[in-house]
Amino acid sequence: MKRVVCLLLAVLTVFAMSTPCFASAEGAVLIDAENGRVLFEHNSSKQLPMASTTKIMTALLALEETNLDEMFTVDSKAIMVEGSSMGLIKGDKVSLRVLAFGMLLASGNDAANAAAVRVSGSVPDFVELMNKRAKEIGMENTSFETPSGLDGENHYSTAYDMALLAREALKSPAFAEICGSSSVQLEYGNPPYLRWLSNHNRLLKTLDGATGVKTGFTKKSGRCLVSSAERDGVSLICVTLNCPDDWSYHTAVYNEYFAALEAVPLETLVNAVTVPVSGGVANAVSLAANPVKAALKSGEYENIKVVLSTEPFLFAPVEKGAVAGHAYFYLDNVLISETALVTKNPVAEKAPPKRSFWQKIKDFFETKEK
């Protein structure tokens, strides 16, 4: 009996060591960056302060502007803000791209405010833009009050909403490049001169496959971290809010889930499907599913259900590769991915029937009468 108890305790100890302790973060979530599927969560919808991870939104909006490298003079009042800084002073000349680096690497509150004024004319107007974009992304439990992430009564989010924000931001090549930089040499000032900024995100140096995203801390929020990583075609985003040991937490989560997940092609689940063609040399055309992958655990592939939606028919001529429907992939009744169904080959328009000699004469006289 003693041996059984000891063995059970040993197994439980190993399990505890290999599974992240949800209690160490007030809010946490891990999602598949490819499709937004939630892989695990703990209080992921609890509204909490998110500190400087706010700057993910601020940087994204700044980078969506035109003329990112156009130099301008910072607003002297906007940069007079407490907390972390990229070192801006009155009269400095910068660009929006430089400010994005200053936000995402040095976590500059001065950079966030300077960008806000440049984009919207004032901090309040920029905050309004932040909240509008949050709704568009689907961040239903988020309220922004500052561009920098400094505490405010109406400044809060959730682990899940911040994961949605990170997923949206990483679609921007400029954002992904900046948040994945360990350090960078930038030129700004009055007159502009070269200086180095280092990224506060320690995971970029310590975690295999780390790609971003942003750290945050205030006394009210505790340690906040939004991170992303990619290994063997699997891309994940992890968020923790108020987590004292966030570096270790994220590392443990990634190591466990990357070991359990595999990027599996889903288009092979789509069986032969055709769509009728009207007025073509062929009566129907075959469709193929565009390549799409999902990060799956062992045994999940067999449980995926496919739902197809196609056009009732197509009019000739039909081009090869034309979108004629979509395939939706469900796991446990949850949509995990989708892809377009496209035509495998072209279908030419059917030539009109040849008219006989007498039909042509008839047509001629009918035309004359008109």
Rosetta blueprint (number, residue, H / E / L):
1 M L
2 K H
3 R H
4 V H
5 V H
6 C H
7 L H
8 L H
9 L H
10 A H
11 V H
12 L H
13 T H
14 V H
15 F H
16 A H
17 M H
18 S H
19 T L
20 P L
21 C L
22 F H
23 A H
24 S H
25 A L
26 E L
27 G E
28 A E
29 V E
30 L E
31 I E
32 D E
33 A L
34 E L
35 N L
36 G L
37 R L
38 V E
39 L E
40 F E
41 E E
42 H E
43 N L
44 S L
45 S L
46 K L
47 Q L
48 L E
49 P L
50 M L
51 A H
52 S H
53 T H
54 T H
55 K H
56 I H
57 M H
58 T H
59 A H
60 L H
61 L H
62 A H
63 L H
64 E L
65 E L
66 T L
67 N L
68 L L
69 D L
70 E L
71 M L
72 F E
73 T E
74 V L
75 D L
76 S L
77 K L
78 A L
79 I L
80 M L
81 V L
82 E L
83 G L
84 S L
85 S L
86 M L
87 G L
88 L L
89 I L
90 K L
91 G L
92 D L
93 K E
94 V E
95 S L
96 L H
97 R H
98 V H
99 L H
100 A H
101 F H
102 G H
103 M H
104 L H
105 L L
106 A L
107 S L
108 G L
109 N H
110 D H
111 A H
112 A H
113 N H
114 A H
115 A H
116 A H
117 V H
118 R H
119 V H
120 S H
121 G L
122 S L
123 V H
124 P H
125 D H
126 F H
127 V H
128 E H
129 L H
130 M H
131 N H
132 K H
133 R H
134 A H
135 K H
136 E H
137 I H
138 G L
139 M L
140 E L
141 N L
142 T L
143 S E
144 F L
145 E L
146 T L
147 P L
148 S L
149 G L
150 L L
151 D L
152 G L
153 E L
154 N L
155 H L
156 Y E
157 S E
158 T L
159 A H
160 Y H
161 D H
162 M H
163 A H
164 L H
165 L H
166 A H
167 R H
168 E H
169 A H
170 L L
171 K L
172 S L
173 P H
174 A H
175 F H
176 A H
177 E H
178 I H
179 C H
180 G L
181 S L
182 S L
183 S E
184 V E
185 Q E
186 L E
187 E E
188 Y E
189 G E
190 N L
191 P L
192 P E
193 Y E
194 L E
195 R E
196 W E
197 L E
198 S E
199 N L
200 H L
201 N L
202 R L
203 L H
204 L H
205 K H
206 T H
207 L L
208 D L
209 G L
210 A E
211 T E
212 G E
213 V E
214 K E
215 T E
216 G E
217 F E
218 T E
219 K L
220 K L
221 S L
222 G E
223 R E
224 C E
225 L E
226 V E
227 S E
228 S E
229 A E
230 E E
231 R E
232 D L
233 G L
234 V E
235 S E
236 L E
237 I E
238 C E
239 V E
240 T E
241 L E
242 N L
243 C L
244 P L
245 D L
246 D H
247 W H
248 S H
249 Y H
250 H H
251 T H
252 A H
253 V H
254 Y H
255 N H
256 E H
257 Y H
258 F H
259 A H
260 A H
261 L L
262 E E
263 A E
264 V E
265 P E
266 L L
267 E H
268 T H
269 L H
270 V L
271 N L
272 A L
273 V E
274 T E
275 V E
276 P E
277 V E
278 S E
279 G L
280 G E
281 V L
282 A L
283 N L
284 A E
285 V E
286 S E
287 L E
288 A E
289 A E
290 N L
291 P L
292 V L
293 K E
294 A E
295 A E
296 L E
297 K L
298 S L
299 G L
300 E L
301 Y H
302 E H
303 N H
304 I L
305 K E
306 V E
307 V E
308 L E
309 S E
310 T E
311 E L
312 P L
313 F L
314 L E
315 F E
316 A L
317 P L
318 V E
319 E L
320 K L
321 G L
322 A L
323 V E
324 A E
325 G E
326 H E
327 A E
328 Y E
329 F E
330 Y E
331 L E
332 D L
333 N L
334 V E
335 L E
336 I E
337 S E
338 E E
339 T E
340 A E
341 L E
342 V E
343 T E
344 K L
345 N L
346 P L
347 V E
348 A L
349 E E
350 K L
351 A L
352 P L
353 P L
354 K L
355 R L
356 S L
357 F H
358 W H
359 Q H
360 K H
361 I H
362 K H
363 D H
364 F H
365 F H
366 E H
367 T H
368 K H
369 E H
370 K L
